[in-house]
């Protein structure tokens, strides 16, 4: 059970937790829409980023939606996941060598969007974890 009551605003338990602050919810949803409707990355890449982050961020609500693909073969997806893991291993102190590795698969615009996606998903998952949003909530 979440640590605070669900508000009457939002369509998911996560949104209902944010819905206590309608302006924040609306703007959060706008950013989410911008990131997830972008055609820069495939839906598969975005989902694999989300899944990996769910387990790194220890978000039960998000982990319940699926485990990372251990047998991924898509080069862009594996590069993104490798970058995420390096970031978490080093408390987000990314070396130039890590970025050079990332540049083998992504241009600067893609790197910027990937980092924004990683930070947004992390913020969502940390928010859910802080408020004890459990997988038992309806997803």
Secondary structure, DSSP 8 states (H G I E B T S, - for coil): --SS---SS-SSHHHHHHTTSHHHHHHHHHHHHHHHH-SSS-HHHHHHHHHHHHHHTT-HHHHTT----TT---HHHHHHHHHHHHHHHTTT---HHHHHHHHTT--HHHHHHHHHHHHHHHHHHHHHHHTT--TTS--
